Amino acid sequence: MTPYRVLVVDDSGFMRKIVTDLIEKDVSFSVVDTAKNGREAVEKVRKIKPDIVTMDVEMPEMNGLESLQHIMREYPLPVIMLSGINEEGVRETIMALEAGAFDFIRKPSVSSSQDIEAVGEALLRQLHAAVHDSSWRKDKPSSPPAVGSASAESPAPELPVSADVPPAETGKREERAPETPRPKNETPVPEARPRKDSPPAASAPPRSASPAPKPKTPPAPAPQPSVRPSAQPPSVREERKTERPAAARPTASRPSVPADKPQPRNESAAPARKPSSAPAPAPKSQAPKAPERSAAPPAASRSQGGDHIDQIVAVGCSTGGPRALKELLENIPASFPAPIVIVQHMPPKFTHSLAQRLNTLSPLEVVEAQHGMPLRKGTAYIAPGAQHLLVKRTGSGQYAIELSDAPPQNGHKPSVGAMFDSILPMNEIRRHAVIMTGMGSDGAKEMKKLYDSGISTTIAESEETCVVYGMPRSAAELNCVMHLLPLPQIATKLNQVVKT
């Protein structure tokens, strides 16, 4: 078989050699060339048209983010970012993920052979996931996964869905459509009967180019992946962030669990929204330099007690998650009457920068979770890297964040499964669980347990918009997904079910 052709980009000749050696341990890949800066990388992508690129974030002449933006406009292909853990590198990496990078890994410590090996295994897992993603895959024979590769991400038989949804055009996928598109008028095969304890199914309305309604401030079009937003006056940020409902919504009564085992239903899916050609919106404020975690906690944590909570949303994602979270949280209003707890597989420091970035783009307050932080409506809490995020009761209608140093669950820390398990016994509130793009199966078994316990809503992102259809596929195969939706419809559905 012909190996996949890789371009390695790094300003350090020594690091280019290390990365090349790590990649070529797997016969499925061949490093066909290297580049020492972003400008050279763009030229070589035009010339040799590789299958995949590894891209250093911080480089002279043109950095990795700028180079990525050029590549995504001219010759979209999967790019894996290699990032240092300094503040600037972390911030640029988060923006690169928004701009279309497949994923990232931290750069290895050259003084530790054990660390180099660990980074090499992570890099090979991501390379295999990238080439197995149907949006990028070329006509090459499948190769057996190498040691340490992501065998769980090998293509599996396609699941039936309730309606055809064309792939989302994200800027990186416009030239690489899936190999076998579904016929336009194909009649889908229903997967299962609707749950008897769920409200009547309503087809999600087709989404326009405008985002979901937001409180008082005019909605802004979705940002183009390759354009960095400009600053917006702080007054807009303050207006959007301070709007909260005057009173908590009445507690919704939970439907009873039927005697017979419930079955999932498929959601009729409207075509995925195409990106708007309108200019990118400005963030609500100029992002300040990332503070250390020892700095004063966010406003949400300074409150002596949280809001009275009658429902909660729990979201899990991995590869492709930062871009998916941006799409989701931009379309949920500040008046959202529930807290949102989120696990994104990501190392320490990166989750802090991710929370800061999302906070500038979303009407919600978005914070990195801290131990003991009370849960409030209209606030999203990102699990910190290397710690499990759990939800605990602190009183009648009161809930708070608990951070745990327990061992990894499902191979991850933080783990989506650990977060889902923590809300399993909370039958007194309405629970809504969401699984979006990501490798592996973290959270799938735990979503099944929630489903069997009578959870109000389970949502999984459909294959059409996933960067990697791993975690959502695993949940769908367990028949515990009530709504299988393309990414642009997930916020719409959450706004419907949480306010019902």
C-alpha positions in Angstrom: 0.0 0.0 0.0 1.0 3.6 -0.5 1.7 5.3 2.8 0.0 8.6 3.7 2.3 11.5 2.9 3.1 13.9 5.8 4.6 17.4 5.8 6.4 18.2 9.1 6.6 21.9 10.0 8.8 23.3 12.9 11.4 26.0 13.2 13.7 23.7 15.1 15.7 21.2 13.0 16.1 19.0 16.1 12.3 18.9 16.7 11.7 18.2 12.9 13.9 15.2 13.3 12.2 13.9 16.4 8.7 14.3 14.9 9.8 12.7 11.7 11.3 9.7 13.5 8.1 9.3 15.6 5.8 9.3 12.5 7.9 6.9 10.5 7.7 4.2 13.2 4.4 3.5 11.6 4.6 2.2 8.0 1.2 3.7 7.3 2.9 7.2 7.1 5.9 8.7 5.3 7.3 12.1 5.9 7.8 13.5 2.4 9.2 16.9 3.3 9.7 19.4 6.1 9.4 23.2 6.5 11.0 25.6 8.9 8.3 28.2 9.1 4.7 28.8 8.2 5.4 30.6 4.9 7.5 27.7 3.7 4.8 25.3 4.8 2.2 27.1 2.7 4.5 27.0 -0.4 5.2 23.3 0.1 1.6 22.4 0.6 0.8 24.0 -2.7 3.7 22.2 -4.4 3.6 18.6 -3.0 0.0 18.4 -1.8 0.6 16.2 1.2 -2.2 14.1 2.9 -1.6 15.6 6.3 0.5 18.2 8.1 2.0 18.5 11.6 2.4 22.2 12.4 4.4 24.0 15.1 2.4 26.8 16.6 5.2 29.4 17.3 7.5 30.1 14.4 9.3 33.1 12.8 8.1 34.8 9.6 4.7 33.2 9.7 3.4 31.4 12.7 1.4 28.2 12.7 -2.0 29.9 13.1 -1.5 32.2 10.1 -0.1 29.3 8.0 -3.1 27.1 8.9 -5.5 29.9 7.8 -3.8 30.1 4.4 -3.9 26.3 4.0 -7.5 26.0 4.9 -8.5 28.6 2.3 -6.3 27.2 -0.5 -5.9 23.4 0.0 -7.9 22.1 3.0 -6.4 19.1 4.6 -6.0 17.7 8.2 -3.5 19.7 10.2 -2.3 18.6 13.7 -0.8 21.4 15.8 2.2 20.9 18.0 2.1 23.4 20.9 4.3 24.5 23.7 2.6 25.1 27.1 3.6 28.7 27.4 0.7 31.2 27.5 1.0 32.5 23.9 1.3 29.0 22.5 -1.8 27.8 24.4 -3.9 30.8 23.2 -2.8 30.4 19.6 -3.5 26.7 19.7 -7.1 27.3 20.9 -7.6 29.7 18.0 -6.1 27.2 15.5 -8.6 24.6 16.6 -11.4 27.1 15.9 -9.8 27.9 12.5 -10.0 24.2 11.3 -7.0 22.3 12.8 -7.9 18.6 13.3 -6.4 18.5 16.8 -3.2 19.3 18.7 -0.6 17.6 20.9 1.9 19.3 23.2 5.5 19.3 22.1 7.6 16.6 23.8 10.4 17.4 26.3 13.6 16.6 24.4 15.3 15.7 27.7 12.9 12.8 28.5 12.8 9.8 26.2 9.7 8.6 28.1 7.9 11.8 27.3 9.0 11.6 23.6 7.5 8.1 23.4 4.2 9.1 25.0 3.9 12.1 22.6 4.7 9.8 19.7 1.9 7.4 20.6 -0.6 10.3 20.9 0.6 11.7 17.5 0.1 8.4 15.8 -3.4 8.0 17.3 -4.3 11.4 15.9 -2.8 10.7 12.5 -4.8 7.5 12.1 -8.0 9.3 13.3 -7.4 12.0 10.7 -6.9 9.8 7.7 -9.9 7.6 8.7 -12.2 10.6 8.8 -14.3 10.3 5.7 -14.2 14.1 5.1 -10.5 13.9 4.5 -9.9 10.3 3.4 -8.3 9.7 0.0 -8.6 6.6 -2.2 -6.0 4.6 -0.3 -6.3 1.1 1.0 -6.9 0.9 4.8 -3.8 0.0 6.8 -3.8 -2.0 10.0 -3.4 0.3 13.1 0.1 0.5 14.5 0.9 -0.1 18.1 -0.7 2.7 20.1 -2.9 3.7 17.2 -6.6 4.5 17.6 -8.1 1.3 16.4 -11.4 2.3 18.0 -11.7 4.9 15.3 -11.5 2.6 12.3 -14.6 3.1 10.1 -17.6 1.1 11.2 -20.8 0.4 9.3 -22.9 3.5 8.8 -25.9 3.8 11.2 -29.4 4.5 9.7 -30.6 8.0 10.3 -34.0 9.6 10.0 -33.2 12.1 7.3 -30.4 13.1 4.9 -28.1 15.8 6.2 -25.5 17.2 3.8 -22.0 17.5 5.3 -21.4 20.9 7.0 -19.2 23.2 5.0 -16.7 24.3 7.5 -14.1 25.8 5.2 -11.8 22.8 5.5 -14.1 20.3 3.9 -15.3 22.0 0.8 -12.9 20.0 -1.5 -13.1 16.6 0.3 -16.7 15.3 0.3 -17.5 11.9 1.7 -16.8 9.1 -0.7 -20.4 7.8 -1.1 -23.0 10.5 -0.5 -26.5 9.4 0.3 -29.2 9.7 -2.4 -31.2 12.9 -2.0 -34.5 11.2 -1.6 -33.4 8.1 0.3 -36.1 6.8 2.6 -34.4 6.3 6.0 -34.9 3.2 8.1 -36.2 4.1 11.6 -33.9 3.0 14.3 -36.4 2.5 17.1 -39.7 3.6 18.7 -40.0 6.9 20.5 -39.6 6.9 24.2 -42.9 6.8 25.9 -41.8 9.2 28.6 -40.6 11.8 26.3 -42.6 14.8 25.0 -43.9 14.5 21.4 -41.1 14.7 18.9 -40.9 17.9 17.0 -38.7 18.3 14.0 -36.0 20.8 14.5 -36.7 23.8 12.3 -34.2 24.6 9.6 -31.6 27.0 10.8 -31.0 30.2 9.0 -27.7 31.9 8.6 -28.4 33.9 11.7 -27.6 32.3 15.1 -30.2 31.3 17.7 -32.0 34.2 19.5 -29.8 36.0 22.0 -30.9 38.4 24.7 -31.5 42.0 23.5 -28.3 42.4 21.7 -28.5 41.8 17.9 -27.2 38.4 16.8 -23.9 38.3 14.9 -23.0 36.0 12.1 -20.8 33.0 12.8 -17.1 33.8 12.5 -15.1 32.5 9.5 -12.7 29.8 10.7 -9.7 31.6 9.3 -10.3 35.1 10.5 -9.3 36.3 13.9 -12.1 38.5 15.4 -11.5 42.1 16.2 -12.3 43.8 19.5 -15.8 45.0 20.4 -16.6 47.7 23.0 -16.8 46.3 26.6 -20.3 47.8 27.0 -21.7 45.1 24.7 -20.0 42.4 26.7 -21.4 43.7 29.9 -24.9 44.0 28.6 -25.0 40.5 27.3 -23.3 38.9 30.3 -25.4 40.7 33.0 -28.8 39.9 31.5 -30.3 37.1 33.6 -34.0 36.1 34.1 -35.6 38.0 37.0 -36.9 34.8 38.6 -36.1 31.1 38.3 -38.4 29.1 36.1 -40.9 26.8 37.8 -39.6 23.3 38.4 -40.7 21.1 35.5 -42.3 17.9 36.5 -40.4 14.8 35.4 -42.2 12.2 33.3 -42.4 8.8 34.8 -40.3 6.0 33.5 -42.4 3.5 31.6 -42.5 -0.1 32.8 -41.1 -1.5 29.5 -37.5 -0.6 28.5 -37.5 2.7 26.6 -36.2 2.8 23.1 -34.5 5.7 21.4 -35.9 7.7 18.5 -34.2 9.3 15.5 -34.5 13.0 15.1 -35.5 14.3 11.7 -32.6 16.5 10.7 -32.8 19.5 8.5 -29.8 20.3 6.2 -26.8 21.6 8.1 -26.3 25.3 7.9 -23.7 26.6 5.6 -21.3 29.2 7.0 -22.3 32.8 6.5 -20.3 34.9 4.2 -20.9 37.9 6.4 -17.9 39.5 8.2 -16.8 37.8 11.4 -18.2 39.1 14.7 -16.1 40.9 17.2 -15.6 39.4 20.6 -17.4 41.1 23.5 -14.1 42.4 24.9 -10.5 42.4 24.3 -9.2 39.1 25.8 -7.0 40.0 28.7 -3.8 38.1 29.4 -4.6 34.8 30.9 -4.6 35.0 34.7 -3.0 32.4 36.9 -5.5 30.0 38.6 -4.5 31.6 41.9 -6.0 34.9 40.8 -9.4 36.1 42.0 -12.0 33.5 41.0 -14.8 34.5 38.5 -17.9 36.1 39.7 -19.8 32.8 39.5 -17.5 31.4 42.2 -17.6 34.4 44.5 -21.3 34.0 45.2 -22.0 32.4 48.6 -24.6 30.2 47.1 -25.7 29.2 43.6 -29.1 29.5 42.0 -32.0 27.2 42.7 -31.5 24.6 40.0 -34.2 22.4 38.6 -32.4 21.1 35.5 -28.8 20.7 34.3 -27.0 20.2 30.9 -23.9 18.0 30.8 -21.8 18.1 27.6 -18.9 15.9 26.6 -16.5 16.1 23.6 -12.9 15.4 22.4 -11.3 15.7 19.0 -12.9 18.7 17.3 -14.5 19.8 20.5 -13.3 23.4 20.8 -14.9 24.3 17.4 -18.1 22.4 18.3 -18.3 24.1 21.7 -17.9 27.5 20.1 -20.8 26.7 17.7 -22.9 25.4 20.6 -22.3 28.1 23.2 -22.6 31.0 20.7 -26.2 30.0 20.1 -27.4 29.7 23.7 -28.7 32.9 25.3 -27.5 34.4 28.6 -31.0 33.8 29.9 -30.6 30.0 29.6 -32.3 28.6 32.7 -29.8 25.9 33.6 -26.1 25.5 34.2 -24.0 23.7 31.6 -21.1 21.4 32.8 -18.6 20.5 30.1 -15.8 17.9 29.7 -13.4 18.5 26.8 -10.5 16.2 26.7 -7.6 18.6 27.0 -4.4 19.0 29.1 -4.1 21.5 32.0 -3.6 25.2 31.0 -5.3 24.6 27.7 -8.7 24.3 29.4 -8.2 27.6 31.1 -7.4 29.3 27.8 -10.4 27.5 26.1 -12.7 28.8 28.8 -11.4 32.4 28.4 -11.8 32.2 24.6 -15.3 30.8 24.7 -16.3 33.4 27.3 -15.5 36.2 24.8 -17.7 34.6 22.1 -20.7 33.3 24.0 -23.6 35.2 25.6 -23.2 32.8 28.6 -20.6 33.2 31.3 -17.9 30.5 30.5 -15.4 29.7 33.3 -12.9 27.0 34.0 -14.5 25.0 36.9 -13.1 25.3 40.4 -13.7 23.0 43.3 -16.7 24.1 45.4 -18.0 26.6 42.7 -21.8 26.9 43.1 -23.8 26.1 39.9 -25.7 29.1 38.4 -28.1 29.4 35.5 -26.7 30.9 32.3 -23.1 29.7 33.2 -21.0 27.1 31.5 -18.3 25.3 33.5 -15.3 23.7 31.7 -13.6 20.8 33.4 -9.9 21.7 34.1 -7.3 19.4 32.5 -6.2 16.4 34.6 -9.2 16.6 37.0 -12.6 15.0 36.8 -15.5 17.4 37.0 -18.4 16.0 39.2 -21.7 17.6 40.3 -22.7 17.3 43.9 -25.8 18.4 45.9 -25.2 21.1 48.5 -28.7 21.7 49.7 -32.3 21.8 48.5 -32.1 22.9 44.9 -28.4 23.8 45.3 -25.6 22.1 43.5 -21.8 22.7 43.1 -18.7 21.6 41.3 -16.5 18.9 42.8 -13.1 18.3 41.3 -11.6 14.8 41.7 -8.1 13.5 41.3 -9.4 9.9 40.9 -7.7 7.7 38.3 -8.6 8.2 34.6 -12.0 6.8 33.7 -12.5 5.3 30.2 -8.8 6.2 29.6 -9.4 10.0 30.2 -9.0 12.6 32.9 -11.2 14.6 32.8 -13.7 12.0 31.7 -17.2 12.5 30.2 -18.2 9.2 31.9 -17.3 10.4 35.3 -19.3 13.6 34.9 -22.3 11.7 33.6 -22.1 9.2 36.5 -22.2 12.1 39.0 -25.6 13.3 37.8 -27.0 9.7 37.6 -28.6 9.7 41.1 -30.1 13.2 40.7 -33.6 12.2 39.7 -35.1 15.3 41.5 -33.9 17.5 38.6 -34.3 17.3 34.8 -31.1 16.1 33.3 -29.9 16.6 29.7 -26.8 14.9 28.3 -25.0 15.7 25.1 -22.1 13.9 23.4 -20.3 15.6 20.5 -17.4 14.9 18.2 -14.5 12.9 19.6 -12.3 9.7 19.4 -13.1 6.6 21.4 -16.2 6.0 23.5 -15.9 8.0 26.6 -19.4 8.8 28.1 -21.3 6.3 25.9 -21.9 3.6 28.6 -22.7 6.3 31.2 -25.2 7.9 28.8 -26.9 4.5 28.5 -27.2 4.4 32.3 -28.7 7.9 32.3 -31.1 6.9 29.6 -32.3 3.8 31.5 -32.8 5.9 34.6 -35.3 8.2 32.9 -33.2 11.2 31.9 -35.1 13.9 30.1 -32.9 14.3 27.0 -30.0 12.6 25.3 -28.4 14.2 22.3 -25.5 13.0 20.1 -23.9 14.9 17.2 -24.5 13.1 13.9 -21.7 12.0 11.6 -22.3 14.7 9.0 -20.7 17.4 11.2 -18.3 15.4 13.5 -14.6 15.9 13.1 -14.4 12.3 14.4 -17.5 10.2 14.7 -16.3 8.1 17.6 -17.9 9.0 20.9 -21.3 9.8 19.3 -21.3 6.6 17.3 -20.6 4.6 20.5 -23.6 6.2 22.2 -25.9 5.7 19.1 -24.9 2.0 18.9 -26.1 1.5 22.5 -29.6 2.8 21.5 -29.6 5.5 24.1 -29.7 8.6 21.9 -33.1 10.4 21.6 -31.9 13.1 19.2 -29.1 12.4 16.6 -28.5 15.9 15.2 -26.0 17.9 13.1 -24.0 20.4 15.2 -26.0 23.5 14.1 -29.2 22.0 15.5 -27.9 21.0 18.9 -28.2 24.4 20.5 -31.7 24.8 19.0 -32.8 21.5 20.5 -31.3 22.4 23.9 -33.1 25.7 23.9 -36.4 23.9 23.2 -36.1 21.1 25.8 -34.6 23.1 28.6 -37.4 25.8 28.4 -40.2 23.2 28.0 
